[in-house]
Amino acid sequence: MMNQTILLNPGPVTLTSLVRQAMQREDLCHREPEFAELALDIKARLAQVYPEAAKEYEAILLTGSGTCAVEAMLSTLVPQFGKALVVTNGVYGERMAAMVTAHGKPLEVVTSQWHEPMNLIEVENRLIEDTSITHVIAVHHETTTGRLNDVAKLGQICKRKNVALLLDCVSSFGAEAIEFDAWNLEACAATANKCLHGAPGISFVLVKRSLFDSRPSAAASVYLDLYPYYKEQQQGYSPFTQAVHVSYAFHEALIELEKMGGQIARYRHYHTLSQKIKQGLKQLGIETFLDEQDCSVVLTSFNLPANTTYEQLHQFLKKKGFVIYAGQGGLKRSIFRIANMGNIQSDDIERLLNCFHQLSQRS
Ligand SMILES: *Cc1c(COP(=O)(O)O)cnc(C)c1O
């Protein structure tokens, strides 16, 4: 079946037909060796998306959305009796602070306004003042605004202070650069259905393997404890039912990523698309919400044009076959967001810009 609509929301994404067809493969029991083999293959491919990670990190597969992987990471790795420092400048950082709180773990939060960068001066000060902090927690690409956070700088601070970094890479994994050693990265969480172009239903945490032997689990949860998954997934099995059909699709999507040239090629493709979107809208007087140098290649936020509401814009574009995304919270009435992940090509963007052009002629 052809997909008529192009999804410009930050996941789930427009699938390629091969990935969609993969979900039609035969039904499989997740306790049979055929599934175990599929899971082991997905794990191996995931660990190699960033070649630097292949040797020391292990991908642990979970059935659930990106939030499931983020919460499993925080549940399992943030110590019950240490202290975590959560850095926030948007919805997803704030959600992680809420998770650590919900799990009853001690934390401090360094908060910035959503339009601002992470407050790294404050992070450094807190780390100097409080040596009981063992983990810094942050969002790589804050999808709230489309800001690619300066994790390179944050990671350097973590490395220097010998504090572990845990990252939400849900909307960056597979496209933006991630450095594992230089950032002192203990783990990062991500999902099948954003920059990796799979279907929704599977997420994963990439964890430094040596941890499982050197530290007990800190999880106060059964389903979200990564340790039993780690153990059983050595053989490709999982403690609970896995999303079998979504796994077929994910496997296919990872093969497609490799064929196109891997993460670096995907970064370049996204860069081309996002530049095209920004330049096209700029010509119509629609400006980016952030400074251009702060934007990821994955998603861009734009100021809503003066004489259009988000609902009008959304409905107009939806009729033309494009689904855009609203701002969250306080940005609901002032911005709209366009993600360019998924099976999207330059000619799709040209059609999109053409629609914006039609709209500007009407008003
Ligand atoms: C999409 C997203 C999530 C959560 O993903 P769900 O799949 O909706 O659970 C978490 N963090 C970031 C940065 C995201 O973009």
The ligand as a Gaussian input file, in Angstrom:
#p B3LYP/6-31G(d) Opt

LIG

0 1
 C        9.776000      11.624000      20.986000
 C       10.649000      11.882000      22.164000
 C       10.539000      11.169000      23.375000
 C        9.437000      10.220000      23.695000
 O        9.023000       9.427000      22.735000
 P        7.666000       8.565000      22.768000
 O        8.001000       7.604000      21.682000
 O        6.541000       9.489000      22.463000
 O        7.542000       7.906000      24.077000
 C       11.476000      11.389000      24.356000
 N       12.452000      12.300000      24.200000
 C       12.596000      13.013000      23.076000
 C       13.720000      13.991000      22.983000
 C       11.697000      12.833000      22.025000
 O       11.808000      13.564000      20.906000

